[in-house]
Amino acid sequence: MAYGSCYAKNSFAAKKDEKTDASIDKGLKWVAKTQSSLGHWTAGGYPAAMTALAGTALIASGSTTTQGPYAKNIRKAVDYLLGKLRQNGLIGDPQSDNRYTYGHGFSMLFLSQVLGEEEDEERREELIEALTKACDFSGKAQTPSGGWGYVSAKDGQNFDEGSTTITQVQGLRGCRNGGIVVPADIIDRAKEYIYGCKNADGGISYSSKNRGSSRPAITAAALATLYNAGDYDSKHVPEMLEYCKKNLTNLSEGPNSFGHWHYTYLYYSQVMYRTGNKEWEPFRDKLYGKIIAEQTGDGSWTGNIGPIYVTACNLVMLQLDKAYLPIYQR
């Protein structure tokens, strides 16, 4: 295996919490039960993004394509996304998805984590080929400023913004960690793009072309992505972290959030987890308490975009301590 730990070798050493475990179990069962016969999930018209997020939540539990209670569901999700690979390397459907870079980025992240545990040599080669093409597409879709927009640079007249940039960078880092060749220049330009969007208060604004006020959600996501890229020592990182702590530690959305609580904390939880147990554990207990209290009777969560989106985000957060996914490990 390339990296990671198989289902039977859980290195999870954190304190067992029966309420959290029960919540996770109910949520995972709901996700598995709601998968379509084609292998996908959808909400808001984004089947690639939702399938990748749901698949990520399942593999965060320790299941792989061959082991664990959700192996069949993960295989079907992989099959669906590989079936959406286009000739140019895009994973998704630009005809029906006007924000296809989200689905493409989340798909790269999910498939790159699957690659690390794939034991079948033929399927490994298929994943490597698909992810190589996907990374090539992302490189060509990058704008001259170093960011990404909702669509490729060519399709979007070089428009770029923070949230899609983060999705691309995290997906590319997952691929690179899995052995896929990703030119360093692509990541370096993206980091410079993020730094170029930083305001005096330490927060990140929406876009290099549409600066405006700082946004906690994008700042948290950018910081998590910089950590993925190993950029802990940049002079910008402490200011960004301080801005996030000021605005997000109390579980509020902060200013200019536009109702994206789950997006915000999907990334801020990664940031806090990487700071170490001294800060992570009290924050985790507060975060998990809120999430568990909001779970519905059928095991799902509801909110902005749709239940599969909110449920997948919450399950990724609740399973960070399990450390099965390399991209989220300390």
Rosetta blueprint (number, residue, H / E / L):
1 M L
2 A L
3 Y L
4 G L
5 S L
6 C L
7 Y L
8 A L
9 K L
10 N L
11 S L
12 F L
13 A L
14 A L
15 K L
16 K L
17 D L
18 E H
19 K H
20 T H
21 D H
22 A H
23 S H
24 I H
25 D H
26 K H
27 G H
28 L H
29 K H
30 W H
31 V H
32 A H
33 K H
34 T L
35 Q L
36 S L
37 S L
38 L L
39 G L
40 H L
41 W L
42 T L
43 A L
44 G L
45 G L
46 Y L
47 P H
48 A H
49 A H
50 M H
51 T H
52 A H
53 L H
54 A H
55 G H
56 T H
57 A H
58 L H
59 I H
60 A L
61 S L
62 G L
63 S L
64 T L
65 T L
66 T L
67 Q L
68 G L
69 P L
70 Y L
71 A H
72 K H
73 N H
74 I H
75 R H
76 K H
77 A H
78 V H
79 D H
80 Y H
81 L H
82 L H
83 G H
84 K L
85 L E
86 R L
87 Q L
88 N L
89 G L
90 L L
91 I E
92 G L
93 D L
94 P L
95 Q L
96 S L
97 D L
98 N L
99 R L
100 Y H
101 T H
102 Y H
103 G H
104 H H
105 G H
106 F H
107 S H
108 M H
109 L H
110 F H
111 L H
112 S H
113 Q H
114 V H
115 L H
116 G L
117 E L
118 E L
119 E L
120 D L
121 E H
122 E H
123 R H
124 R H
125 E H
126 E H
127 L H
128 I H
129 E H
130 A H
131 L H
132 T H
133 K H
134 A H
135 C H
136 D H
137 F H
138 S H
139 G H
140 K H
141 A H
142 Q L
143 T L
144 P L
145 S L
146 G L
147 G L
148 W E
149 G L
150 Y L
151 V L
152 S L
153 A L
154 K L
155 D L
156 G L
157 Q L
158 N L
159 F L
160 D L
161 E E
162 G H
163 S H
164 T H
165 T H
166 I H
167 T H
168 Q H
169 V H
170 Q H
171 G H
172 L H
173 R H
174 G H
175 C H
176 R H
177 N H
178 G L
179 G L
180 I L
181 V L
182 V L
183 P L
184 A H
185 D H
186 I H
187 I H
188 D H
189 R H
190 A H
191 K H
192 E H
193 Y H
194 I H
195 Y H
196 G H
197 C L
198 K E
199 N L
200 A L
201 D L
202 G L
203 G L
204 I E
205 S L
206 Y L
207 S L
208 S L
209 K L
210 N L
211 R L
212 G L
213 S L
214 S L
215 R L
216 P H
217 A H
218 I H
219 T H
220 A H
221 A H
222 A H
223 L H
224 A H
225 T H
226 L H
227 Y H
228 N H
229 A L
230 G L
231 D L
232 Y L
233 D L
234 S L
235 K L
236 H L
237 V H
238 P H
239 E H
240 M H
241 L H
242 E H
243 Y H
244 C H
245 K H
246 K H
247 N H
248 L H
249 T L
250 N L
251 L L
252 S L
253 E L
254 G L
255 P L
256 N L
257 S L
258 F L
259 G L
260 H L
261 W H
262 H H
263 Y H
264 T H
265 Y H
266 L H
267 Y H
268 Y H
269 S H
270 Q H
271 V H
272 M H
273 Y H
274 R H
275 T L
276 G L
277 N H
278 K H
279 E H
280 W H
281 E H
282 P H
283 F H
284 R H
285 D H
286 K H
287 L H
288 Y H
289 G H
290 K H
291 I H
292 I H
293 A H
294 E L
295 Q L
296 T L
297 G L
298 D L
299 G L
300 S L
301 W L
302 T L
303 G L
304 N L
305 I L
306 G L
307 P H
308 I H
309 Y H
310 V H
311 T H
312 A H
313 C H
314 N H
315 L H
316 V H
317 M H
318 L H
319 Q L
320 L H
321 D H
322 K H
323 A L
324 Y L
325 L L
326 P H
327 I H
328 Y H
329 Q L
330 R L
